[in-house]
Structures are given as C-alpha cells and as structure tokens.
Amino acid sequence: MASGGGGGNTGAGGSPGMGLSLGLGLGLGLGMGEATSEAEEEAATAEAVGRLATTLWLRLRGWEAVLAAAQRLLVWEKPLHSLVTAAALNGLFCIFPRGATL
C-alpha cells in the first residue's frame, strides 16, 4: 500500500475541501429555497382544505342525519337493516329493469 500524504478530493481550486464547501453551500442554499416553497405550498393546501371543509359543512349541515343513516347502512353497522335495504334495492331493480322508463 502506498500512502500519499493527504491527497483526497482537491476540488477545482486545488485546495482540499474547496469543491466540497462550494457544493455544500449551493446545496444548502437550494435546499432552503425548496423548503420555503414546500412550506408555502403546504400552507396553501391546508388553507384550501379548510375552505372546502367549511363549504361542505355549510351545504350539508341540514342533511347530516340522512347522511349518517346512509353511512350506517353502507358500513353494515346494523346488519339486519343493511340486509333489508339491500334486498329492497335489489327488488326495485328487478321490478324496474335497466332501460325501462317510469
């Protein structure tokens, strides 16, 4: 093994570490800009989600009981009720086949 005295990566300027510090400086600068941009993007997304939630709540607040009942049927919270509803819907589709007009 030949041991040379401290060669390493000398970078563009010839001094050890010059290229490394330049690379770290640029990387850190770009990283901070990206982090700020990402933070602004996340804040804008959070604000948009908040506005959407408020709008949906205002529009659907009168339908809350109906939607809760529909959800209980769809997740089979009360299996007997869900089974009766599924059978009734199936019966309706058998009585009124696809393409038939009322």
C-alpha positions, 0 to 999 in steps of 0.5 A: 500500500502506498500512502500519499500524504493527504491527497483526497478530493482537491476540488477545482481550486486545488485546495482540499475541501474547496469543491466540497464547501462550494457544493455544500453551500449551493446545496444548502442554499437550494435546499432552503429555497425548496423548503420555503416553497414546500412550506408555502405550498403546504400552507396553501393546501391546508388553507384550501382544505379548510375552505372546502371543509367549511363549504361542505359543512355549510351545504350539508349541515341540514342533511347530516342525519340522512347522511349518517343513516346512509353511512350506517347502512353502507358500513353494515353497522346494523346488519339486519337493516343493511340486509333489508335495504339491500334486498329492497334495492335489489327488488326495485331493480328487478321490478324496474329493469335497466332501460325501462322508463317510469 
